[in-house]
Amino acid sequence: MKFTGLHKSDDRAFPEITCVRGASGEIVTVLRGTRLRVQTVVIAAKKWGFSPNQIAAEYGLSEAKVNDVFAFYTAHSQEIDASIAAEQIIEAANV
């Protein structure tokens, strides 16, 4: 995931979110201290219809941590949505 303005570094406005190199070699954003990708939380909410409380329970997080992810998503939705769309295209091509 390539973030305008982040370029492989953290967004200091969101200390609970950090950038790491994913398995594919791309830079991805995760909840600090976990390997849980921001886009996984976004998909759980938008595609699967999970509430913040359900997401917290599913991934063993506090609801506050889930809300930190959503705050980051609000600030970086274009990049995250583009990354989700790109992964969906790759998945569809490999089916």
TIVEX-233404 format. One record per atom (N, C-alpha, C): atom name; x, y, z. Coordinates in pm, 1 decimal, m for minus. Each point is the difference from the previous one (the first is absolute). Layout:
{atom CA px X py Y pz Z}
...
This chain:
{atom N px 85.0 py m115.3 pz 0.0}
{atom CA px m85.0 py 115.3 pz 0.0}
{atom C px 90.0 py 122.1 pz 0.0}
{atom N px m20.0 py 86.9 pz m93.1}
{atom CA px 82.1 py 119.8 pz m8.5}
{atom C px m80.9 py 118.8 pz 49.0}
{atom N px 51.4 py 67.8 pz 100.1}
{atom CA px m72.0 py 111.3 pz 59.1}
{atom C px 66.7 py 130.4 pz m36.1}
{atom N px m77.3 py 88.3 pz m61.2}
{atom CA px 47.6 py 133.7 pz m27.8}
{atom C px 32.3 py 66.6 pz 132.5}
{atom N px 119.4 py 49.9 pz 12.1}
{atom CA px 36.9 py 68.7 pz 122.9}
{atom C px 57.7 py m91.8 pz 106.5}
{atom N px m17.6 py m130.9 pz m11.4}
{atom CA px 55.9 py m89.9 pz 100.6}
{atom C px 133.3 py m56.2 pz m46.9}
{atom N px 4.6 py m47.4 pz m122.0}
{atom CA px 123.2 py m52.6 pz m58.2}
{atom C px 80.2 py m86.2 pz 97.2}
{atom N px m58.0 py m111.9 pz 36.5}
{atom CA px 66.9 py m100.3 pz 82.0}
{atom C px 25.9 py 45.5 pz 143.9}
{atom N px m66.2 py 102.4 pz 43.7}
{atom CA px 17.5 py 41.4 pz 139.6}
{atom C px m138.0 py 18.3 pz 62.7}
{atom N px m1.6 py 11.6 pz 129.3}
{atom CA px m125.9 py 11.4 pz 71.7}
{atom C px m58.6 py 140.5 pz m11.4}
{atom N px m132.5 py 8.3 pz 10.5}
{atom CA px m69.7 py 127.2 pz 8.4}
{atom C px m6.4 py 34.6 pz 148.2}
{atom N px 73.8 py 98.7 pz 40.9}
{atom CA px 11.6 py 34.2 pz 142.5}
{atom C px m133.2 py 38.8 pz 64.0}
{atom N px m99.3 py 34.1 pz m81.2}
{atom CA px m131.5 py 34.2 pz 54.1}
{atom C px m73.7 py m124.0 pz 50.8}
{atom N px 49.7 py m118.8 pz m37.9}
{atom CA px m64.7 py m126.2 pz 36.6}
{atom C px 104.3 py m95.3 pz 59.3}
{atom N px 36.1 py 19.5 pz 126.7}
{atom CA px 107.3 py m80.5 pz 59.2}
{atom C px m32.0 py m148.7 pz 12.4}
{atom N px m126.5 py m37.6 pz m5.8}
{atom CA px m36.3 py m141.8 pz 10.7}
{atom C px 10.0 py m74.4 pz m133.2}
{atom N px 29.8 py 72.3 pz m108.1}
{atom CA px 10.8 py m59.7 pz m132.6}
{atom C px 144.7 py 13.1 pz m46.6}
{atom N px 52.3 py m106.2 pz m57.9}
{atom CA px 136.0 py 3.4 pz m50.2}
{atom C px 6.5 py m66.4 pz m137.3}
{atom N px 103.9 py 30.6 pz m73.2}
{atom CA px 21.9 py m58.9 pz m132.2}
{atom C px 104.2 py m110.1 pz 10.8}
{atom N px m27.4 py m113.5 pz m63.9}
{atom CA px 93.8 py m111.6 pz m3.7}
{atom C px 3.7 py m55.4 pz m141.6}
{atom N px 104.1 py m75.4 pz m28.7}
{atom CA px 8.2 py m67.0 pz m129.8}
{atom C px m78.9 py m129.5 pz 9.9}
{atom N px m100.2 py m13.7 pz m87.8}
{atom CA px m83.3 py m118.7 pz m0.9}
{atom C px 67.8 py m116.1 pz m69.7}
{atom N px m66.9 py m113.6 pz m2.7}
{atom CA px 53.6 py m121.4 pz m60.9}
{atom C px 31.5 py 19.0 pz m147.7}
{atom N px m76.5 py 86.0 pz m66.9}
{atom CA px 21.4 py 23.5 pz m142.9}
{atom C px 111.9 py 100.2 pz m25.9}
{atom N px 55.1 py 57.4 pz 106.1}
{atom CA px 105.0 py 100.2 pz m15.3}
{atom C px m53.4 py 142.3 pz 0.0}
{atom N px m132.0 py 14.2 pz m9.8}
{atom CA px m62.2 py 132.2 pz 3.0}
{atom C px m3.6 py 52.7 pz 143.5}
{atom N px m3.5 py 130.2 pz 12.7}
{atom CA px m16.7 py 62.7 pz 130.0}
{atom C px m149.2 py m2.7 pz 33.7}
{atom N px m33.4 py m50.7 pz 117.9}
{atom CA px m138.8 py m6.0 pz 45.5}
{atom C px m9.9 py 65.5 pz 136.9}
{atom N px m118.9 py 48.0 pz 31.4}
{atom CA px m21.6 py 59.4 pz 131.3}
{atom C px m66.2 py m103.1 pz 90.1}
{atom N px 49.0 py m6.2 pz 122.4}
{atom CA px m51.3 py m95.4 pz 98.3}
{atom C px m22.1 py 71.8 pz 132.1}
{atom N px m80.4 py m61.3 pz 83.9}
{atom CA px m17.4 py 46.6 pz 136.1}
{atom C px 128.4 py m33.2 pz 75.3}
{atom N px 61.0 py 100.9 pz 58.3}
{atom CA px 129.7 py m17.7 pz 68.5}
{atom C px m8.2 py m114.1 pz 101.7}
{atom N px 102.0 py m84.0 pz m0.4}
{atom CA px 6.5 py m112.3 pz 92.6}
{atom C px m73.2 py m123.6 pz m49.8}
{atom N px m56.4 py 9.8 pz m119.2}
{atom CA px m70.2 py m113.0 pz m60.6}
{atom C px 43.5 py m10.6 pz m146.2}
{atom N px m47.0 py m100.0 pz m66.6}
{atom CA px 18.1 py m8.9 pz m145.4}
{atom C px m134.2 py 23.2 pz m69.6}
{atom N px m96.7 py 54.7 pz 73.3}
{atom CA px m133.6 py 23.9 pz m53.2}
{atom C px 2.2 py 123.5 pz m89.4}
{atom N px m27.5 py m23.3 pz m128.0}
{atom CA px 3.5 py 109.7 pz m96.7}
{atom C px m122.1 py 90.8 pz 15.9}
{atom N px 21.0 py 127.2 pz m21.9}
{atom CA px m108.3 py 97.1 pz 3.7}
{atom C px m108.5 py m42.3 pz m98.6}
{atom N px 39.2 py m41.8 pz m118.4}
{atom CA px m101.6 py m34.4 pz m99.4}
{atom C px m81.0 py m122.5 pz 41.0}
{atom N px 53.4 py m88.3 pz 80.8}
{atom CA px m78.0 py m113.3 pz 49.5}
{atom C px m114.0 py 49.7 pz 88.1}
{atom N px 28.5 py 95.6 pz 85.7}
{atom CA px m103.3 py 57.3 pz 86.7}
{atom C px m104.5 py 72.6 pz m84.1}
{atom N px 45.7 py 73.1 pz m101.1}
{atom CA px m91.8 py 72.4 pz m88.0}
{atom C px m91.8 py m97.6 pz m73.9}
{atom N px 55.3 py m108.4 pz m51.2}
{atom CA px m80.4 py m101.1 pz m69.7}
{atom C px m100.8 py m62.7 pz 96.0}
{atom N px 44.1 py m28.7 pz 122.6}
{atom CA px m91.6 py m57.8 pz 99.0}
{atom C px m119.9 py 90.9 pz 23.3}
{atom N px 22.4 py 129.7 pz 0.3}
{atom CA px m109.5 py 94.8 pz 23.2}
{atom C px m83.8 py 21.6 pz m126.1}
{atom N px 66.3 py 28.2 pz m111.7}
{atom CA px m72.8 py 38.5 pz m120.4}
{atom C px m61.1 py m118.4 pz m75.7}
{atom N px 75.1 py m107.4 pz m12.4}
{atom CA px m46.3 py m113.4 pz m80.6}
{atom C px m79.5 py m100.2 pz 83.5}
{atom N px 47.2 py m28.0 pz 119.1}
{atom CA px m63.0 py m101.4 pz 84.0}
{atom C px m102.8 py 58.7 pz 95.5}
{atom N px m3.4 py 133.3 pz 14.1}
{atom CA px m98.1 py 65.7 pz 85.3}
{atom C px 24.2 py m11.1 pz 149.9}
{atom N px 124.7 py m27.7 pz 38.6}
{atom CA px 32.3 py m11.1 pz 142.5}
{atom C px m2.2 py 138.1 pz 64.8}
{atom N px m49.3 py 6.2 pz 122.7}
{atom CA px 6.1 py 122.4 pz 80.0}
{atom C px 139.0 py 9.5 pz 63.4}
{atom N px 37.6 py 117.8 pz 49.4}
{atom CA px 128.4 py 10.3 pz 70.2}
{atom C px 11.7 py m100.5 pz 114.8}
{atom N px m109.0 py m22.7 pz 71.4}
{atom CA px 1.4 py m95.3 pz 110.2}
{atom C px 24.8 py m142.3 pz m52.2}
{atom N px m64.1 py m37.0 pz m110.4}
{atom CA px 20.9 py m132.9 pz m58.4}
{atom C px 142.9 py m16.1 pz m50.3}
{atom N px 53.9 py 103.4 pz m61.9}
{atom CA px 138.2 py m5.4 pz m49.0}
{atom C px 94.7 py m16.4 pz 118.4}
{atom N px m22.0 py 76.0 pz 106.4}
{atom CA px 84.2 py m10.1 pz 119.1}
{atom C px m1.9 py m142.2 pz 54.4}
{atom N px m118.8 py m59.1 pz 8.4}
{atom CA px m11.9 py m136.7 pz 52.2}
{atom C px 66.4 py m100.1 pz m93.8}
{atom N px m18.8 py 15.7 pz m129.2}
{atom CA px 55.7 py m94.0 pz m99.7}
{atom C px 152.6 py m2.0 pz 2.5}
{atom N px 61.1 py 115.8 pz 18.6}
{atom CA px 146.4 py 10.1 pz m7.8}
{atom C px 67.5 py 20.0 pz 134.8}
{atom N px m74.9 py m9.9 pz 109.0}
{atom CA px 58.6 py 12.3 pz 133.1}
{atom C px 55.1 py 138.9 pz 29.5}
{atom N px m73.8 py 102.5 pz m41.0}
{atom CA px 42.1 py 138.3 pz 17.6}
{atom C px m96.7 py 73.1 pz 91.5}
{atom N px 43.1 py 115.5 pz 46.0}
{atom CA px m93.7 py 88.6 pz 67.8}
{atom C px m76.6 py 76.3 pz m108.3}
{atom N px m118.2 py 45.4 pz 35.0}
{atom CA px m76.5 py 78.9 pz m95.9}
{atom C px 73.3 py 131.0 pz m30.9}
{atom N px 74.7 py 51.5 pz 96.1}
{atom CA px 78.4 py 122.3 pz m22.6}
{atom C px 103.3 py m21.8 pz m110.6}
{atom N px 64.6 py m116.9 pz m2.2}
{atom CA px 98.3 py m30.3 pz m105.6}
{atom C px m68.9 py m6.2 pz m135.8}
{atom N px m118.5 py m61.2 pz m4.5}
{atom CA px m75.8 py m6.5 pz m125.4}
{atom C px m33.4 py 141.9 pz m46.6}
{atom N px m39.4 py 84.9 pz 92.5}
{atom CA px m30.4 py 138.4 pz m35.5}
{atom C px 123.5 py 75.2 pz m47.9}
{atom N px 118.1 py m33.3 pz 52.5}
{atom CA px 124.7 py 58.5 pz m50.7}
{atom C px 19.5 py m37.4 pz m146.4}
{atom N px m29.6 py m125.2 pz m33.3}
{atom CA px 12.6 py m45.3 pz m139.1}
{atom C px m96.9 py 78.0 pz m88.7}
{atom N px m123.5 py 16.7 pz 44.5}
{atom CA px m98.2 py 73.7 pz m80.0}
{atom C px 38.8 py 146.5 pz m17.0}
{atom N px 59.5 py 59.2 pz 101.8}
{atom CA px 45.9 py 138.8 pz m11.3}
{atom C px 109.5 py 10.0 pz m105.6}
{atom N px 92.9 py m96.1 pz 1.0}
{atom CA px 104.8 py m2.6 pz m101.4}
{atom C px m61.2 py m18.3 pz m138.7}
{atom N px m95.9 py m90.1 pz m9.9}
{atom CA px m66.3 py m24.1 pz m128.6}
{atom C px m66.4 py 127.5 pz m51.1}
{atom N px m65.0 py 73.8 pz 87.7}
{atom CA px m65.5 py 124.2 pz m40.0}
{atom C px 101.0 py 95.7 pz m63.4}
{atom N px 118.6 py 6.4 pz 56.3}
{atom CA px 103.2 py 90.3 pz m51.6}
{atom C px 68.0 py m52.5 pz m126.1}
{atom N px m2.6 py m131.0 pz m21.1}
{atom CA px 73.9 py m61.4 pz m111.4}
{atom C px m87.8 py m92.3 pz m84.0}
{atom N px m128.4 py 31.7 pz m8.7}
{atom CA px m94.4 py m91.5 pz m65.7}
{atom C px 30.5 py m22.8 pz m147.0}
{atom N px 45.6 py 100.0 pz m71.4}
{atom CA px 27.4 py m18.3 pz m143.1}
{atom C px 108.3 py m105.4 pz m21.8}
{atom N px 108.5 py 9.0 pz 75.2}
{atom CA px 109.5 py m96.2 pz m15.5}
{atom C px m42.8 py m140.3 pz 41.9}
{atom N px m71.8 py m9.7 pz 109.2}
{atom CA px m42.2 py m130.9 pz 50.5}
{atom C px m102.0 py m61.9 pz m94.0}
{atom N px m97.1 py 79.3 pz m45.6}
{atom CA px m98.5 py m52.2 pz m94.6}
{atom C px 65.6 py m45.7 pz m129.9}
{atom N px 100.4 py 73.7 pz m46.7}
{atom CA px 71.7 py m38.7 pz m121.9}
{atom C px 73.7 py m132.1 pz 20.4}
{atom N px 58.3 py m17.9 pz 116.6}
{atom CA px 70.8 py m124.3 pz 30.0}
{atom C px m97.2 py m118.0 pz 7.4}
{atom N px m115.0 py 21.1 pz 62.1}
{atom CA px m101.2 py m105.2 pz 7.7}
{atom C px m46.3 py m37.6 pz m140.5}
{atom N px m25.7 py 99.0 pz m83.2}
{atom CA px m45.2 py m25.5 pz m137.3}
{atom C px 106.0 py m75.8 pz m79.8}
{atom N px 126.0 py 37.7 pz 16.6}
{atom CA px 108.4 py m68.0 pz m71.8}
{atom C px 9.4 py m146.4 pz 42.1}
{atom N px m12.8 py m26.2 pz 128.9}
{atom CA px 4.4 py m139.1 pz 47.3}
{atom C px m118.3 py m80.6 pz m51.4}
{atom N px m116.4 py 62.9 pz m10.6}
{atom CA px m118.1 py m69.8 pz m50.3}
{atom C px 18.3 py m37.5 pz m147.0}
{atom N px 64.4 py 85.3 pz m76.5}
{atom CA px 28.0 py m28.5 pz m141.1}
{atom C px 95.4 py m118.1 pz m10.7}
{atom N px 103.4 py m1.0 pz 82.0}
{atom CA px 97.4 py m111.2 pz m0.6}
{atom C px m68.2 py m129.2 pz 40.2}
{atom N px m82.7 py 4.8 pz 104.3}
{atom CA px m70.1 py m121.0 pz 45.3}
{atom C px m93.0 py m53.1 pz m107.6}
{atom N px m71.9 py 88.4 pz m69.6}
{atom CA px m93.0 py m40.9 pz m105.0}
{atom C px 74.2 py m64.6 pz m116.6}
{atom N px 118.2 py 51.3 pz m28.9}
{atom CA px 79.4 py m54.5 pz m111.1}
{atom C px 56.0 py m138.7 pz 32.6}
{atom N px 14.3 py m29.7 pz 128.5}
{atom CA px 58.2 py m127.0 pz 40.9}
{atom C px m104.9 py m106.4 pz 33.8}
{atom N px m125.9 py 29.3 pz m22.3}
{atom CA px m105.6 py m96.3 pz 32.2}
{atom C px m23.2 py m92.3 pz m117.1}
